[in-house]
């Protein structure tokens, strides 16, 4: 399955699997964006990311981590 920016929960799950020892509360948006872009399943336009999307991904990742 190819991920797009709107697949917030699926991206959060993939990030949790890729970075299990990372506390998502302390990830800055620059690193978060780079990690999303590095996911093998990710296939969307990098320019379509924004602060709101990154915040939603971070919040979903925090929920997954708990």
GINOR-V168160 format. One record per residue. PHI is phi in degrees with one decimal (999 if undefined). BURIAL is I if it has 24 or more other ideal C-beta (glycine too) atoms within 12 Angstrom, else O. D_CENTER is the distance of its C-alpha to the mean C-alpha in Angstrom with 2 decimals. Layout:
BEGIN
phi:PHI burial:BURIAL d_center:D_CENTER
phi:PHI burial:BURIAL d_center:D_CENTER
END
This chain:
BEGIN
phi:999 burial:O d_center:15.30
phi:-88.1 burial:O d_center:13.58
phi:-93.5 burial:I d_center:10.22
phi:-120.6 burial:O d_center:10.28
phi:-55.6 burial:I d_center:8.44
phi:-77.0 burial:O d_center:10.34
phi:-85.6 burial:I d_center:9.12
phi:-57.4 burial:I d_center:6.95
phi:-65.8 burial:O d_center:8.37
phi:-64.5 burial:I d_center:8.35
phi:-64.9 burial:I d_center:4.74
phi:-60.5 burial:I d_center:4.93
phi:-64.9 burial:I d_center:8.12
phi:-63.9 burial:I d_center:7.48
phi:-66.9 burial:I d_center:5.69
phi:-61.1 burial:I d_center:8.66
phi:-70.6 burial:O d_center:10.93
phi:-76.9 burial:I d_center:10.22
phi:-133.8 burial:I d_center:10.51
phi:-65.5 burial:O d_center:12.81
phi:-95.2 burial:O d_center:14.76
phi:-95.6 burial:O d_center:12.28
phi:-88.2 burial:O d_center:12.64
phi:-62.7 burial:I d_center:9.47
phi:-64.9 burial:O d_center:12.22
phi:-108.1 burial:O d_center:13.19
phi:-90.3 burial:I d_center:10.25
phi:-78.9 burial:O d_center:11.21
phi:-66.3 burial:O d_center:9.50
phi:-65.3 burial:O d_center:11.01
phi:-65.3 burial:O d_center:9.61
phi:-57.7 burial:I d_center:5.98
phi:-60.4 burial:I d_center:6.82
phi:-63.3 burial:O d_center:8.86
phi:-67.9 burial:I d_center:6.80
phi:-63.2 burial:I d_center:4.77
phi:-61.3 burial:I d_center:8.45
phi:-82.7 burial:O d_center:9.85
phi:-63.6 burial:I d_center:8.74
phi:-60.9 burial:O d_center:12.22
phi:-82.4 burial:O d_center:11.54
phi:-79.0 burial:I d_center:9.78
phi:-147.5 burial:O d_center:12.71
phi:-140.4 burial:O d_center:12.55
phi:-68.8 burial:O d_center:14.17
phi:-57.8 burial:O d_center:12.38
phi:-71.9 burial:O d_center:14.73
phi:-83.5 burial:O d_center:13.46
phi:-77.2 burial:I d_center:10.51
phi:-152.9 burial:O d_center:11.82
phi:-60.0 burial:O d_center:11.79
phi:-64.5 burial:O d_center:11.91
phi:-67.0 burial:I d_center:8.88
phi:-63.2 burial:I d_center:6.81
phi:-64.2 burial:O d_center:9.00
phi:-63.6 burial:I d_center:8.56
phi:-64.0 burial:I d_center:4.89
phi:-63.0 burial:I d_center:6.38
phi:-64.1 burial:O d_center:9.42
phi:-64.8 burial:I d_center:8.47
phi:-65.8 burial:I d_center:7.19
phi:-61.9 burial:O d_center:10.50
phi:-64.5 burial:O d_center:12.37
phi:-65.2 burial:I d_center:11.45
phi:-71.4 burial:O d_center:12.53
phi:-79.5 burial:O d_center:15.75
END
